[in-house]
Amino acid sequence: MSTHAKRERLLLADLLETSGPDAPTLCEGWTTRDLAAHVVVRERRPDAAGGIIIKPLAARGERVRNEFAAKPYDELIQLIRTGPPRVSPFSLKQVDEAANTVEFFIHAEDVRRAQPEWEPRPLDPVFADALWRRVESGARIMGRRSPVGLVLRRPNGQVAVAHKGAPVVTVTGEPGELLIFASGRQGAAKITVEGDEEAVAKLRAARLGFA
């Protein structure tokens, strides 16, 4: 049975392929080649992937990522499309779904939204609900560096508190848009914001996200 993560994996691979290796992304300083190398290292080189979140390992992680970025671009795309080796925890369906659904969704949007005149892609209700569950479970982590109180709200009224504090800013949007916002891509999210003007400005400039 297909999973959300598998579908987003294939979409990301297709977007990277059609965009070519030198297209911009929302990841500051990274082209599509850099992003593709990051995805491959994260799944296939656990000895280096720790550098994504552990600062003392960052230099090694970046070195390995640059080594992969030097490979033929078509090879990187194929490695993403075919997925991790069987010895990798990411090869387990449950792990893949839990760890990669949001990862691949956000990176696919990193490619899409770096292009002019992009539009949010419509998401089916089942997938939207799956993304909302990730918003609920990850809100505190993504919002931990918020300089103000932060509430994430769906148009249907469901809310997730990302950061306690005052003043409070409420960000409203579809689940995918809330993930884009809370992952540190505030300027690329289609949302509405309610709150004190100064607090909103601080939030928009804050370094949100998992890392």
SVG drawing of the C-alpha trace seen along z (x, -y; Angstrom):
<svg xmlns="http://www.w3.org/2000/svg" viewBox="-14 -47 48 52">
<polyline fill="none" stroke="black" stroke-width="0.4" points="0.0,0.0 1.2,-3.5 1.9,-5.8 2.0,-9.6 5.8,-9.5 6.2,-7.4 4.0,-9.7 5.9,-12.8 9.2,-11.1 8.3,-10.5 6.9,-14.0 10.1,-15.5 12.2,-13.3 10.1,-14.4 10.4,-18.1 14.1,-17.9 14.5,-16.1 12.4,-18.6 13.9,-21.6 17.5,-20.6 20.5,-20.8 21.0,-24.6 17.5,-25.8 17.0,-27.8 15.2,-26.5 13.9,-28.0 16.9,-26.6 19.2,-29.5 22.3,-29.1 21.2,-25.7 20.4,-24.8 18.4,-21.8 21.6,-19.8 22.4,-20.7 19.0,-19.8 19.1,-16.5 22.4,-15.7 21.0,-16.5 18.1,-14.1 20.4,-11.3 22.9,-11.8 20.1,-11.9 18.8,-8.5 22.0,-6.8 24.8,-8.1 23.7,-8.1 27.3,-8.7 27.0,-12.1 23.3,-12.9 23.7,-13.7 25.3,-17.0 21.9,-18.2 20.9,-18.7 24.1,-18.2 26.4,-21.2 29.7,-19.5 29.0,-17.1 27.9,-19.8 31.3,-20.2 31.5,-16.4 27.9,-16.4 28.5,-19.3 31.7,-17.6 29.8,-14.4 26.9,-16.3 29.3,-18.2 30.9,-14.9 27.4,-13.6 26.6,-16.9 29.6,-16.3 28.0,-13.1 26.0,-13.1 22.7,-14.7 20.8,-11.9 22.4,-9.5 21.2,-11.6 17.6,-11.7 17.6,-7.9 18.9,-7.4 16.0,-9.5 13.4,-7.8 14.5,-4.3 14.7,-5.0 17.2,-3.9 18.9,-0.5 17.2,2.2 19.7,1.9 18.4,-1.6 15.7,-2.2 14.1,-4.5 13.4,-1.3 10.7,-0.3 7.3,-1.6 6.4,-2.9 9.7,-4.8 9.5,-6.1 5.9,-7.4 6.7,-9.0 10.1,-10.6 9.7,-11.4 6.1,-12.6 6.8,-16.1 10.4,-16.1 9.6,-15.4 6.5,-17.6 8.5,-20.6 11.4,-19.9 9.0,-19.5 7.6,-22.9 11.2,-24.3 11.6,-23.5 8.1,-24.6 7.9,-27.9 11.3,-29.1 9.9,-29.5 8.0,-32.6 4.2,-32.6 3.9,-29.4 0.5,-28.4 -0.2,-26.1 -1.1,-22.6 -4.4,-21.2 -4.1,-18.5 -6.7,-15.8 -8.5,-15.8 -6.8,-12.6 -3.4,-14.0 -4.3,-17.4 -5.4,-15.6 -2.1,-13.7 -0.2,-16.9 -2.3,-18.5 -1.3,-15.6 2.3,-16.4 1.6,-20.1 0.1,-19.0 2.9,-16.7 5.7,-19.0 4.4,-22.4 6.3,-22.8 9.6,-21.8 9.2,-24.0 8.0,-26.9 10.5,-26.6 12.5,-29.6 9.5,-31.9 10.1,-35.2 6.3,-35.5 3.4,-33.3 2.5,-31.3 -0.8,-29.5 -1.3,-27.6 -4.9,-27.3 -6.7,-25.5 -9.5,-27.2 -11.9,-24.7 -10.9,-26.0 -8.5,-23.3 -5.5,-24.8 -2.0,-23.8 0.0,-25.8 3.6,-26.1 4.9,-28.4 3.5,-29.8 4.1,-33.4 2.8,-36.9 1.9,-38.7 0.3,-35.9 0.3,-35.7 -2.2,-33.4 -1.3,-32.0 -4.2,-30.6 -3.8,-28.4 -4.3,-25.0 -2.0,-22.3 0.5,-22.3 0.8,-26.1 1.2,-26.0 4.1,-23.4 5.8,-25.7 5.5,-28.6 6.5,-26.8 9.5,-25.1 11.1,-28.5 9.8,-29.5 7.5,-32.2 7.7,-34.3 6.6,-31.4 3.4,-30.4 -0.1,-31.3 -1.4,-32.2 -3.2,-35.0 -1.7,-36.4 -3.4,-38.0 -1.6,-39.8 0.3,-42.9 2.2,-44.4 5.5,-44.4 5.0,-40.8 4.1,-39.7 7.3,-41.3 9.4,-39.5 7.7,-36.2 8.2,-36.6 11.9,-37.2 12.4,-34.4 14.3,-31.2 11.6,-28.6 11.8,-25.0 13.0,-21.5 16.8,-22.2"/>
</svg>
